[in-house]
């Protein structure tokens, strides 16, 4: 399953690259892209565990950029 999310308060392109690199290493993530320009996160991950994987992604993002939030709807 591929989903796109809006990012709020992502402040630098370097942080976006660090987030993308870390997210791609998570178990169950097939692909991920973090765009600083559009403030978007695109994640392709295992359908059955998608919500649990998103929880891990939020933790990764908080570690890299503490003020950044992912809008999950």
PDB file of N, CA, C and O in Angstrom:
ATOM      1  N   UNK A   1       0.839  -1.168   0.000  1.00  0.00           N
ATOM      2  CA  UNK A   1       0.000   0.000   0.000  1.00  0.00           C
ATOM      3  C   UNK A   1       0.890   1.239   0.000  1.00  0.00           C
ATOM      4  O   UNK A   1       1.872   1.311   0.738  1.00  0.00           O
ATOM      5  N   UNK A   2       0.537   2.203  -0.827  1.00  0.00           N
ATOM      6  CA  UNK A   2       1.263   3.465  -0.881  1.00  0.00           C
ATOM      7  C   UNK A   2       0.348   4.585  -0.404  1.00  0.00           C
ATOM      8  O   UNK A   2      -0.784   4.721  -0.868  1.00  0.00           O
ATOM      9  N   UNK A   3       0.854   5.381   0.526  1.00  0.00           N
ATOM     10  CA  UNK A   3       0.082   6.524   1.041  1.00  0.00           C
ATOM     11  C   UNK A   3       0.974   7.749   1.087  1.00  0.00           C
ATOM     12  O   UNK A   3       2.195   7.654   1.213  1.00  0.00           O
ATOM     13  N   UNK A   4       0.327   8.905   0.982  1.00  0.00           N
ATOM     14  CA  UNK A   4       1.027  10.185   1.062  1.00  0.00           C
ATOM     15  C   UNK A   4       0.508  10.964   2.265  1.00  0.00           C
ATOM     16  O   UNK A   4      -0.684  10.952   2.569  1.00  0.00           O
ATOM     17  N   UNK A   5       1.434  11.641   2.940  1.00  0.00           N
ATOM     18  CA  UNK A   5       1.093  12.403   4.137  1.00  0.00           C
ATOM     19  C   UNK A   5       1.716  13.790   4.061  1.00  0.00           C
ATOM     20  O   UNK A   5       2.797  13.964   3.497  1.00  0.00           O
ATOM     21  N   UNK A   6       1.035  14.768   4.625  1.00  0.00           N
ATOM     22  CA  UNK A   6       1.574  16.123   4.714  1.00  0.00           C
ATOM     23  C   UNK A   6       2.466  16.210   5.944  1.00  0.00           C
ATOM     24  O   UNK A   6       2.148  15.663   7.000  1.00  0.00           O
ATOM     25  N   UNK A   7       3.576  16.899   5.791  1.00  0.00           N
ATOM     26  CA  UNK A   7       4.491  17.147   6.902  1.00  0.00           C
ATOM     27  C   UNK A   7       4.360  18.606   7.319  1.00  0.00           C
ATOM     28  O   UNK A   7       4.256  19.496   6.475  1.00  0.00           O
ATOM     29  N   UNK A   8       4.366  18.840   8.601  1.00  0.00           N
ATOM     30  CA  UNK A   8       4.289  20.206   9.131  1.00  0.00           C
ATOM     31  C   UNK A   8       5.568  20.494   9.910  1.00  0.00           C
ATOM     32  O   UNK A   8       6.003  19.693  10.737  1.00  0.00           O
ATOM     33  N   UNK A   9       6.159  21.653   9.629  1.00  0.00           N
ATOM     34  CA  UNK A   9       7.377  22.134  10.303  1.00  0.00           C
ATOM     35  C   UNK A   9       8.627  21.321   9.989  1.00  0.00           C
ATOM     36  O   UNK A   9       9.484  21.137  10.854  1.00  0.00           O
ATOM     37  N   UNK A  10       8.733  20.838   8.762  1.00  0.00           N
ATOM     38  CA  UNK A  10       9.991  20.235   8.303  1.00  0.00           C
ATOM     39  C   UNK A  10      10.860  21.398   7.842  1.00  0.00           C
ATOM     40  O   UNK A  10      10.545  22.065   6.857  1.00  0.00           O
ATOM     41  N   UNK A  11      11.968  21.640   8.567  1.00  0.00           N
ATOM     42  CA  UNK A  11      12.716  22.884   8.392  1.00  0.00           C
ATOM     43  C   UNK A  11      13.896  22.848   7.439  1.00  0.00           C
ATOM     44  O   UNK A  11      14.347  23.907   7.001  1.00  0.00           O
ATOM     45  N   UNK A  12      14.421  21.669   7.096  1.00  0.00           N
ATOM     46  CA  UNK A  12      15.586  21.684   6.215  1.00  0.00           C
ATOM     47  C   UNK A  12      15.642  20.445   5.329  1.00  0.00           C
ATOM     48  O   UNK A  12      15.143  19.378   5.688  1.00  0.00           O
ATOM     49  N   UNK A  13      16.261  20.611   4.168  1.00  0.00           N
ATOM     50  CA  UNK A  13      16.372  19.522   3.199  1.00  0.00           C
ATOM     51  C   UNK A  13      17.263  18.405   3.725  1.00  0.00           C
ATOM     52  O   UNK A  13      17.032  17.236   3.418  1.00  0.00           O
ATOM     53  N   UNK A  14      18.276  18.749   4.512  1.00  0.00           N
ATOM     54  CA  UNK A  14      19.163  17.736   5.076  1.00  0.00           C
ATOM     55  C   UNK A  14      18.398  16.824   6.040  1.00  0.00           C
ATOM     56  O   UNK A  14      18.607  15.611   6.046  1.00  0.00           O
ATOM     57  N   UNK A  15      17.526  17.402   6.841  1.00  0.00           N
ATOM     58  CA  UNK A  15      16.713  16.597   7.755  1.00  0.00           C
ATOM     59  C   UNK A  15      15.771  15.685   6.973  1.00  0.00           C
ATOM     60  O   UNK A  15      15.552  14.538   7.362  1.00  0.00           O
ATOM     61  N   UNK A  16      15.216  16.186   5.879  1.00  0.00           N
ATOM     62  CA  UNK A  16      14.336  15.378   5.039  1.00  0.00           C
ATOM     63  C   UNK A  16      15.096  14.172   4.489  1.00  0.00           C
ATOM     64  O   UNK A  16      14.563  13.062   4.457  1.00  0.00           O
ATOM     65  N   UNK A  17      16.325  14.385   4.061  1.00  0.00           N
ATOM     66  CA  UNK A  17      17.139  13.288   3.532  1.00  0.00           C
ATOM     67  C   UNK A  17      17.461  12.270   4.623  1.00  0.00           C
ATOM     68  O   UNK A  17      17.432  11.064   4.376  1.00  0.00           O
ATOM     69  N   UNK A  18      17.767  12.747   5.822  1.00  0.00           N
ATOM     70  CA  UNK A  18      18.043  11.836   6.948  1.00  0.00           C
ATOM     71  C   UNK A  18      16.815  11.006   7.296  1.00  0.00           C
ATOM     72  O   UNK A  18      16.919   9.805   7.549  1.00  0.00           O
ATOM     73  N   UNK A  19      15.641  11.656   7.308  1.00  0.00           N
ATOM     74  CA  UNK A  19      14.393  10.942   7.596  1.00  0.00           C
ATOM     75  C   UNK A  19      14.138   9.860   6.554  1.00  0.00           C
ATOM     76  O   UNK A  19      13.830   8.718   6.894  1.00  0.00           O
ATOM     77  N   UNK A  20      14.267  10.226   5.294  1.00  0.00           N
ATOM     78  CA  UNK A  20      14.023   9.277   4.209  1.00  0.00           C
ATOM     79  C   UNK A  20      14.941   8.072   4.331  1.00  0.00           C
ATOM     80  O   UNK A  20      14.494   6.933   4.192  1.00  0.00           O
ATOM     81  N   UNK A  21      16.201   8.311   4.586  1.00  0.00           N
ATOM     82  CA  UNK A  21      17.179   7.232   4.718  1.00  0.00           C
ATOM     83  C   UNK A  21      16.812   6.295   5.874  1.00  0.00           C
ATOM     84  O   UNK A  21      16.868   5.074   5.731  1.00  0.00           O
ATOM     85  N   UNK A  22      16.440   6.870   7.011  1.00  0.00           N
ATOM     86  CA  UNK A  22      16.085   6.066   8.186  1.00  0.00           C
ATOM     87  C   UNK A  22      14.780   5.299   7.975  1.00  0.00           C
ATOM     88  O   UNK A  22      14.665   4.146   8.389  1.00  0.00           O
ATOM     89  N   UNK A  23      13.802   5.931   7.336  1.00  0.00           N
ATOM     90  CA  UNK A  23      12.507   5.283   7.106  1.00  0.00           C
ATOM     91  C   UNK A  23      12.672   4.080   6.185  1.00  0.00           C
ATOM     92  O   UNK A  23      12.047   3.042   6.399  1.00  0.00           O
ATOM     93  N   UNK A  24      13.506   4.216   5.168  1.00  0.00           N
ATOM     94  CA  UNK A  24      13.722   3.112   4.226  1.00  0.00           C
ATOM     95  C   UNK A  24      14.325   1.879   4.902  1.00  0.00           C
ATOM     96  O   UNK A  24      14.173   0.764   4.402  1.00  0.00           O
ATOM     97  N   UNK A  25      15.002   2.070   6.028  1.00  0.00           N
ATOM     98  CA  UNK A  25      15.615   0.954   6.751  1.00  0.00           C
ATOM     99  C   UNK A  25      14.624   0.187   7.634  1.00  0.00           C
ATOM    100  O   UNK A  25      14.931  -0.916   8.084  1.00  0.00           O
ATOM    101  N   UNK A  26      13.447   0.754   7.885  1.00  0.00           N
ATOM    102  CA  UNK A  26      12.474   0.113   8.762  1.00  0.00           C
ATOM    103  C   UNK A  26      11.924  -1.161   8.141  1.00  0.00           C
ATOM    104  O   UNK A  26      11.702  -1.233   6.932  1.00  0.00           O
ATOM    105  N   UNK A  27      11.709  -2.157   8.979  1.00  0.00           N
ATOM    106  CA  UNK A  27      11.152  -3.434   8.541  1.00  0.00           C
ATOM    107  C   UNK A  27       9.715  -3.232   8.059  1.00  0.00           C
ATOM    108  O   UNK A  27       8.901  -2.637   8.765  1.00  0.00           O
ATOM    109  N   UNK A  28       9.408  -3.720   6.874  1.00  0.00           N
ATOM    110  CA  UNK A  28       8.071  -3.600   6.311  1.00  0.00           C
ATOM    111  C   UNK A  28       7.909  -2.458   5.334  1.00  0.00           C
ATOM    112  O   UNK A  28       6.891  -2.375   4.647  1.00  0.00           O
ATOM    113  N   UNK A  29       8.900  -1.569   5.255  1.00  0.00           N
ATOM    114  CA  UNK A  29       8.845  -0.443   4.321  1.00  0.00           C
ATOM    115  C   UNK A  29       9.529  -0.857   3.015  1.00  0.00           C
ATOM    116  O   UNK A  29      10.714  -1.190   2.996  1.00  0.00           O
ATOM    117  N   UNK A  30       8.755  -0.827   1.922  1.00  0.00           N
ATOM    118  CA  UNK A  30       9.344  -1.136   0.620  1.00  0.00           C
ATOM    119  C   UNK A  30      10.028   0.084   0.011  1.00  0.00           C
ATOM    120  O   UNK A  30      11.089  -0.030  -0.602  1.00  0.00           O
ATOM    121  N   UNK A  31       9.409   1.261   0.185  1.00  0.00           N
ATOM    122  CA  UNK A  31       9.991   2.483  -0.357  1.00  0.00           C
ATOM    123  C   UNK A  31       9.441   3.681   0.413  1.00  0.00           C
ATOM    124  O   UNK A  31       8.352   3.628   0.984  1.00  0.00           O
ATOM    125  N   UNK A  32      10.213   4.751   0.414  1.00  0.00           N
ATOM    126  CA  UNK A  32       9.781   5.981   1.079  1.00  0.00           C
ATOM    127  C   UNK A  32      10.442   7.167   0.397  1.00  0.00           C
ATOM    128  O   UNK A  32      11.555   7.066  -0.120  1.00  0.00           O
ATOM    129  N   UNK A  33       9.739   8.293   0.404  1.00  0.00           N
ATOM    130  CA  UNK A  33      10.287   9.532  -0.136  1.00  0.00           C
ATOM    131  C   UNK A  33       9.811  10.681   0.750  1.00  0.00           C
ATOM    132  O   UNK A  33       8.628  10.792   1.069  1.00  0.00           O
ATOM    133  N   UNK A  34      10.752  11.523   1.135  1.00  0.00           N
ATOM    134  CA  UNK A  34      10.433  12.715   1.912  1.00  0.00           C
ATOM    135  C   UNK A  34      10.843  13.914   1.076  1.00  0.00           C
ATOM    136  O   UNK A  34      12.016  14.073   0.737  1.00  0.00           O
ATOM    137  N   UNK A  35       9.870  14.761   0.744  1.00  0.00           N
ATOM    138  CA  UNK A  35      10.139  15.934  -0.080  1.00  0.00           C
ATOM    139  C   UNK A  35      10.093  17.194   0.781  1.00  0.00           C
ATOM    140  O   UNK A  35       9.053  17.555   1.332  1.00  0.00           O
ATOM    141  N   UNK A  36      11.236  17.845   0.882  1.00  0.00           N
ATOM    142  CA  UNK A  36      11.300  19.099   1.626  1.00  0.00           C
ATOM    143  C   UNK A  36      10.515  20.193   0.894  1.00  0.00           C
ATOM    144  O   UNK A  36       9.831  20.996   1.528  1.00  0.00           O
ATOM    145  N   UNK A  37      10.612  20.223  -0.424  1.00  0.00           N
ATOM    146  CA  UNK A  37       9.958  21.272  -1.216  1.00  0.00           C
ATOM    147  C   UNK A  37       8.437  21.236  -1.091  1.00  0.00           C
ATOM    148  O   UNK A  37       7.800  22.280  -0.952  1.00  0.00           O
ATOM    149  N   UNK A  38       7.857  20.045  -1.139  1.00  0.00           N
ATOM    150  CA  UNK A  38       6.394  19.935  -1.083  1.00  0.00           C
ATOM    151  C   UNK A  38       5.888  19.612   0.316  1.00  0.00           C
ATOM    152  O   UNK A  38       4.679  19.581   0.549  1.00  0.00           O
ATOM    153  N   UNK A  39       6.814  19.370   1.257  1.00  0.00           N
ATOM    154  CA  UNK A  39       6.455  19.011   2.636  1.00  0.00           C
ATOM    155  C   UNK A  39       5.560  17.769   2.652  1.00  0.00           C
ATOM    156  O   UNK A  39       4.531  17.737   3.328  1.00  0.00           O
ATOM    157  N   UNK A  40       5.977  16.743   1.890  1.00  0.00           N
ATOM    158  CA  UNK A  40       5.197  15.504   1.774  1.00  0.00           C
ATOM    159  C   UNK A  40       6.059  14.286   2.075  1.00  0.00           C
ATOM    160  O   UNK A  40       7.262  14.261   1.817  1.00  0.00           O
ATOM    161  N   UNK A  41       5.396  13.283   2.630  1.00  0.00           N
ATOM    162  CA  UNK A  41       6.001  11.976   2.884  1.00  0.00           C
ATOM    163  C   UNK A  41       5.200  10.955   2.096  1.00  0.00           C
ATOM    164  O   UNK A  41       3.977  10.892   2.223  1.00  0.00           O
ATOM    165  N   UNK A  42       5.875  10.157   1.285  1.00  0.00           N
ATOM    166  CA  UNK A  42       5.236   9.069   0.556  1.00  0.00           C
ATOM    167  C   UNK A  42       5.820   7.771   1.071  1.00  0.00           C
ATOM    168  O   UNK A  42       7.039   7.602   1.101  1.00  0.00           O
ATOM    169  N   UNK A  43       4.953   6.850   1.478  1.00  0.00           N
ATOM    170  CA  UNK A  43       5.401   5.583   2.069  1.00  0.00           C
ATOM    171  C   UNK A  43       4.726   4.422   1.353  1.00  0.00           C
ATOM    172  O   UNK A  43       3.509   4.410   1.165  1.00  0.00           O
ATOM    173  N   UNK A  44       5.531   3.454   0.960  1.00  0.00           N
ATOM    174  CA  UNK A  44       5.014   2.190   0.444  1.00  0.00           C
ATOM    175  C   UNK A  44       5.418   1.121   1.447  1.00  0.00           C
ATOM    176  O   UNK A  44       6.603   0.856   1.650  1.00  0.00           O
ATOM    177  N   UNK A  45       4.401   0.503   2.080  1.00  0.00           N
ATOM    178  CA  UNK A  45       4.678  -0.437   3.164  1.00  0.00           C
ATOM    179  C   UNK A  45       3.657  -1.573   3.165  1.00  0.00           C
ATOM    180  O   UNK A  45       2.651  -1.542   2.456  1.00  0.00           O
ATOM    181  N   UNK A  46       3.954  -2.563   3.982  1.00  0.00           N
ATOM    182  CA  UNK A  46       3.117  -3.742   4.153  1.00  0.00           C
ATOM    183  C   UNK A  46       1.721  -3.342   4.641  1.00  0.00           C
ATOM    184  O   UNK A  46       1.586  -2.664   5.659  1.00  0.00           O
ATOM    185  N   UNK A  47       0.678  -3.768   3.905  1.00  0.00           N
ATOM    186  CA  UNK A  47      -0.706  -3.407   4.240  1.00  0.00           C
ATOM    187  C   UNK A  47      -1.115  -3.842   5.637  1.00  0.00           C
ATOM    188  O   UNK A  47      -1.723  -3.068   6.377  1.00  0.00           O
ATOM    189  N   UNK A  48      -0.789  -5.065   6.000  1.00  0.00           N
ATOM    190  CA  UNK A  48      -1.250  -5.643   7.266  1.00  0.00           C
ATOM    191  C   UNK A  48      -0.693  -4.907   8.482  1.00  0.00           C
ATOM    192  O   UNK A  48      -1.327  -4.892   9.537  1.00  0.00           O
ATOM    193  N   UNK A  49       0.476  -4.303   8.348  1.00  0.00           N
ATOM    194  CA  UNK A  49       1.137  -3.648   9.486  1.00  0.00           C
ATOM    195  C   UNK A  49       1.296  -2.146   9.282  1.00  0.00           C
ATOM    196  O   UNK A  49       2.131  -1.521   9.936  1.00  0.00           O
ATOM    197  N   UNK A  50       0.512  -1.562   8.388  1.00  0.00           N
ATOM    198  CA  UNK A  50       0.750  -0.170   7.994  1.00  0.00           C
ATOM    199  C   UNK A  50       0.693   0.807   9.170  1.00  0.00           C
ATOM    200  O   UNK A  50       1.557   1.676   9.289  1.00  0.00           O
ATOM    201  N   UNK A  51      -0.293   0.680  10.023  1.00  0.00           N
ATOM    202  CA  UNK A  51      -0.415   1.611  11.151  1.00  0.00           C
ATOM    203  C   UNK A  51       0.753   1.483  12.125  1.00  0.00           C
ATOM    204  O   UNK A  51       1.251   2.488  12.630  1.00  0.00           O
ATOM    205  N   UNK A  52       1.190   0.261  12.389  1.00  0.00           N
ATOM    206  CA  UNK A  52       2.344   0.051  13.277  1.00  0.00           C
ATOM    207  C   UNK A  52       3.614   0.629  12.650  1.00  0.00           C
ATOM    208  O   UNK A  52       4.449   1.207  13.346  1.00  0.00           O
ATOM    209  N   UNK A  53       3.751   0.470  11.348  1.00  0.00           N
ATOM    210  CA  UNK A  53       4.902   1.022  10.642  1.00  0.00           C
ATOM    211  C   UNK A  53       4.869   2.551  10.697  1.00  0.00           C
ATOM    212  O   UNK A  53       5.908   3.187  10.871  1.00  0.00           O
ATOM    213  N   UNK A  54       3.684   3.142  10.551  1.00  0.00           N
ATOM    214  CA  UNK A  54       3.563   4.603  10.639  1.00  0.00           C
ATOM    215  C   UNK A  54       3.934   5.103  12.032  1.00  0.00           C
ATOM    216  O   UNK A  54       4.501   6.188  12.162  1.00  0.00           O
ATOM    217  N   UNK A  55       3.630   4.344  13.060  1.00  0.00           N
ATOM    218  CA  UNK A  55       4.048   4.726  14.417  1.00  0.00           C
ATOM    219  C   UNK A  55       5.571   4.782  14.507  1.00  0.00           C
ATOM    220  O   UNK A  55       6.128   5.694  15.118  1.00  0.00           O
ATOM    221  N   UNK A  56       6.243   3.803  13.896  1.00  0.00           N
ATOM    222  CA  UNK A  56       7.708   3.793  13.888  1.00  0.00           C
ATOM    223  C   UNK A  56       8.247   4.971  13.074  1.00  0.00           C
ATOM    224  O   UNK A  56       9.241   5.588  13.457  1.00  0.00           O
ATOM    225  N   UNK A  57       7.598   5.280  11.963  1.00  0.00           N
ATOM    226  CA  UNK A  57       8.022   6.400  11.127  1.00  0.00           C
ATOM    227  C   UNK A  57       7.913   7.709  11.902  1.00  0.00           C
ATOM    228  O   UNK A  57       8.795   8.562  11.801  1.00  0.00           O
ATOM    229  N   UNK A  58       6.845   7.876  12.670  1.00  0.00           N
ATOM    230  CA  UNK A  58       6.699   9.091  13.474  1.00  0.00           C
ATOM    231  C   UNK A  58       7.826   9.219  14.488  1.00  0.00           C
ATOM    232  O   UNK A  58       8.327  10.319  14.720  1.00  0.00           O
ATOM    233  N   UNK A  59       8.232   8.104  15.095  1.00  0.00           N
ATOM    234  CA  UNK A  59       9.341   8.127  16.048  1.00  0.00           C
ATOM    235  C   UNK A  59      10.641   8.536  15.364  1.00  0.00           C
ATOM    236  O   UNK A  59      11.416   9.319  15.914  1.00  0.00           O
ATOM    237  N   UNK A  60      10.881   8.006  14.164  1.00  0.00           N
ATOM    238  CA  UNK A  60      12.082   8.358  13.393  1.00  0.00           C
ATOM    239  C   UNK A  60      12.079   9.856  13.090  1.00  0.00           C
ATOM    240  O   UNK A  60      13.094  10.531  13.258  1.00  0.00           O
ATOM    241  N   UNK A  61      10.946  10.363  12.649  1.00  0.00           N
ATOM    242  CA  UNK A  61      10.854  11.782  12.306  1.00  0.00           C
ATOM    243  C   UNK A  61      11.092  12.675  13.524  1.00  0.00           C
ATOM    244  O   UNK A  61      11.759  13.704  13.419  1.00  0.00           O
ATOM    245  N   UNK A  62      10.554  12.287  14.665  1.00  0.00           N
ATOM    246  CA  UNK A  62      10.753  13.070  15.894  1.00  0.00           C
ATOM    247  C   UNK A  62      12.226  13.078  16.319  1.00  0.00           C
ATOM    248  O   UNK A  62      12.721  14.071  16.851  1.00  0.00           O
ATOM    249  N   UNK A  63      12.917  11.962  16.077  1.00  0.00           N
ATOM    250  CA  UNK A  63      14.333  11.882  16.428  1.00  0.00           C
ATOM    251  C   UNK A  63      15.163  12.833  15.557  1.00  0.00           C
ATOM    252  O   UNK A  63      16.080  13.489  16.051  1.00  0.00           O
ATOM    253  N   UNK A  64      14.843  12.904  14.272  1.00  0.00           N
ATOM    254  CA  UNK A  64      15.609  13.737  13.336  1.00  0.00           C
ATOM    255  C   UNK A  64      15.203  15.206  13.440  1.00  0.00           C
ATOM    256  O   UNK A  64      16.055  16.092  13.506  1.00  0.00           O
ATOM    257  N   UNK A  65      13.903  15.453  13.452  1.00  0.00           N
ATOM    258  CA  UNK A  65      13.364  16.819  13.471  1.00  0.00           C
ATOM    259  C   UNK A  65      12.246  16.878  14.517  1.00  0.00           C
ATOM    260  O   UNK A  65      11.089  16.607  14.197  1.00  0.00           O
ATOM    261  N   UNK A  66      12.585  17.232  15.772  1.00  0.00           N
ATOM    262  CA  UNK A  66      11.612  17.158  16.869  1.00  0.00           C
ATOM    263  C   UNK A  66      10.323  17.951  16.655  1.00  0.00           C
ATOM    264  O   UNK A  66       9.285  17.569  17.194  1.00  0.00           O
ATOM    265  N   UNK A  67      10.356  19.038  15.887  1.00  0.00           N
ATOM    266  CA  UNK A  67       9.172  19.849  15.677  1.00  0.00           C
ATOM    267  C   UNK A  67       8.281  19.363  14.532  1.00  0.00           C
ATOM    268  O   UNK A  67       7.144  19.812  14.393  1.00  0.00           O
ATOM    269  N   UNK A  68       8.794  18.456  13.726  1.00  0.00           N
ATOM    270  CA  UNK A  68       8.057  17.970  12.550  1.00  0.00           C
ATOM    271  C   UNK A  68       6.921  17.056  12.962  1.00  0.00           C
ATOM    272  O   UNK A  68       7.076  16.196  13.828  1.00  0.00           O
ATOM    273  N   UNK A  69       5.753  17.260  12.314  1.00  0.00           N
ATOM    274  CA  UNK A  69       4.587  16.402  12.561  1.00  0.00           C
ATOM    275  C   UNK A  69       4.095  15.824  11.243  1.00  0.00           C
ATOM    276  O   UNK A  69       4.176  16.465  10.196  1.00  0.00           O
ATOM    277  N   UNK A  70       3.579  14.587  11.317  1.00  0.00           N
ATOM    278  CA  UNK A  70       2.976  13.937  10.168  1.00  0.00           C
ATOM    279  C   UNK A  70       1.468  14.020  10.339  1.00  0.00           C
ATOM    280  O   UNK A  70       0.934  13.616  11.372  1.00  0.00           O
ATOM    281  N   UNK A  71       0.778  14.543   9.328  1.00  0.00           N
ATOM    282  CA  UNK A  71      -0.677  14.633   9.380  1.00  0.00           C
ATOM    283  C   UNK A  71      -1.241  13.304   8.880  1.00  0.00           C
ATOM    284  O   UNK A  71      -1.175  12.992   7.692  1.00  0.00           O
ATOM    285  N   UNK A  72      -1.797  12.526   9.816  1.00  0.00           N
ATOM    286  CA  UNK A  72      -2.390  11.224   9.489  1.00  0.00           C
ATOM    287  C   UNK A  72      -3.902  11.355   9.555  1.00  0.00           C
ATOM    288  O   UNK A  72      -4.460  11.744  10.581  1.00  0.00           O
ATOM    289  N   UNK A  73      -4.556  11.028   8.450  1.00  0.00           N
ATOM    290  CA  UNK A  73      -6.012  11.148   8.427  1.00  0.00           C
ATOM    291  C   UNK A  73      -6.667   9.830   8.194  1.00  0.00           C
ATOM    292  O   UNK A  73      -7.895   9.750   8.145  1.00  0.00           O
TER     293      UNK A  73
END
